[in-house]
């Protein structure tokens, strides 16, 4: 949405507008992609988010009358950046130790 670039939905965040206790719109990340209402798709990249905020793209995409509070989305993006800060791209985080050949040399063996 911010960079207007395409991407698979599995790699994008769905952002929806909900109302808080005062009736003001608040943007939240729809983790399960099941919340009702109109949604906007965003790359999980802080630069894409900043561009969307600067262009006021959330209000247009979600058809809101005025600006919405986007701090929850910003916190979610910062949290995901902290989670992936120490990982190497393309390498699985929880790779299984061993291939099954260590115990007795036969990968189909049940003996470990």
N, C-alpha and C positions, 0 to 999 in steps of 0.2 A: 504494500500500500504506500509506504513512504518512498521507496525507490522505484515503484511501479514495475518491478521485475517479476517475471513469472517464477513459479516454484511449485513443487509437489505439496499437497496439503499436509502430508506427514511432516514436512520440514517447516511449516508455517505455524504461527500462533493465531488463534481466533480470538478477537477482542470484541466484547459486547458492552453495551451501555445498560447499567442498572441504576435505579434511583435509590438514594440514601434516605435516611429518616426525614430529611428536610424537603425532599422532592427534587433535589439537584442531581443531574446525571453524573455517574461515576463509571469510568472505564475499568473493566476487569478482564483478566485472561480466562477464557473458557477452556480449562484443562481437558475436559472430556469431549469437547466440541458438541455439546448437547443442549446448551442453554437456549431458551426461546428468544425469539427476536432476531433482528437484523445483526449480522456479524461482519467484521472487517478482518481481512487476513494480513498478517504482518510477518516479515522475516525476523527471526530472533536475533537481531543485530542492533546494537545501540545507535549506529549511524542511520539505519533505516527508520528507527523510532524517532530520532531527533528531526529527521527530514519530514516525517509525517506530522509532527507537532508544529514545526515551522510553517508548513503548508496548510495547516488546519484541516488536514485530510480526514481526521476522525469525525469531525462534525459533519462533513459532507457525506462520507461513506455510511455513517450510521443515521443520517438524516436528523440530526439534533438541531434544536433552535439556537443554541448558544454553545459556548465552550464547556467542556467536561473535565472533571478532575482525572488526570492520568497518572497519578503517583503510584497506584497499585501496579500498573503495567510497567512503569519504570523500575520499581523495586523487583519485579519478577525478572526483568531482563538483567539487572545487576546481579541477582542471585544466580541466574543461569551462567553468567560470565564467570563468577567466582567458582562455580562448580566445575567448569571445564578449563580453568586456568592452568592446571597442572597436567593435563592429558595431552597426549600426542595424537594429532589427527590421523584417523585411519587405523588406529590400534585399539583393540577391544580393552576395556578397563578390567573386566573380570575374566580373563582367559583361564581356562581350566588348566590345572597343573598336570602334566603328564599326558601321554597318549594311549596308555594301556599296554604298551610294550615293555614297560619297566619290570613288571612282576615276574612273568615267566616267558616272555617273548612272543606269545600268541595273542593277537588283538581280540580274538573272540572268546578268550578264556574268562571264566568268572572268578578265578583265583587271583587275589591281589596280594 
